[in-house]
Amino acid sequence: MNYHRSDVLRILRISGRQLAGWQRAGLVTEVPEYSFFDLLQLKKVRDLRAKRVRPAVIRQSLQAMQKQVAGMENPLLEASSYSSGSRVVFRHQGKSLEPIAGQFVMDFDPSRVLQPVKVRAIRSEESAAELFAKGISLEEDPASQEEAIAAYKKTVELDPEHAAAHINLGTLYYNRRDYAGAERHYRKAIEVDARYALAYFDLGNVLDETGRLPEAVKSYCAAITLAPTYADAHYNLALAYEKLKQSRSALRHWRAYVRLDSVGPWAIHARNQIQKILQGDKLRVVYRRGRNSD
């Protein structure tokens, strides 16, 4: 099954600006249609960027990994990856490698002495990765939502710290309006990885939907702190501030959104809101001046 660009943006919940930026950075190739494997690759790029790994570092890591492992064409698909500080680490054939430095990474807890525990953990992670990929493929078909949930649930059973699986489970529950279930998994993703900007953004959506606006604002702000160019977080934060009647705060984030995403219906709406707020401020100033002159 192939996916159009609009499908990719919707499934991965990214903006056209983000996708174009990754293409310009050489992280992904621009193609007329996207395969399932393209979708997986884009999701990994999204997750690394959500953890503030710079595009240049991701690109250098991919190139270095291809040189380190003979015959490897696409490290994002042929090896599991995760961020370690500002770098990317790949796990391949039971070993973790930071390819730019060419150094193997000791990815075990020194307090664990028994090697069999580590072996079981590696095997579970590989199985969890397969189930996670299955969940992504099932998500697109509305008739397969239950199977997708089951695949993600099995993923987190095998690997409770699989943050991306918790995110996707949360989103499936959110779309069903099961906000308690969605919140549980978004919070678990944050517990697993406190630098996961997408998790804070999604949690903010649940909190906003359930009327907890001050908490939603904090969650959106956390997402923006981790990823200052997160356009959708600026947009939703501006909406939340407007609901709280804090127009000046909303104005700041409407402006930020327009700087980050200047085209499309959402940008038009943001510009309209900017004009309304500025016009309202002018009227208030005129009103205050009129009263003072009486």
Order of alpha helices (4+ residues) and beta strands (2+ residues): alpha-alpha-alpha-alpha-alpha-beta-beta-beta-beta-alpha-alpha-alpha-alpha-alpha-alpha-alpha-alpha-alpha
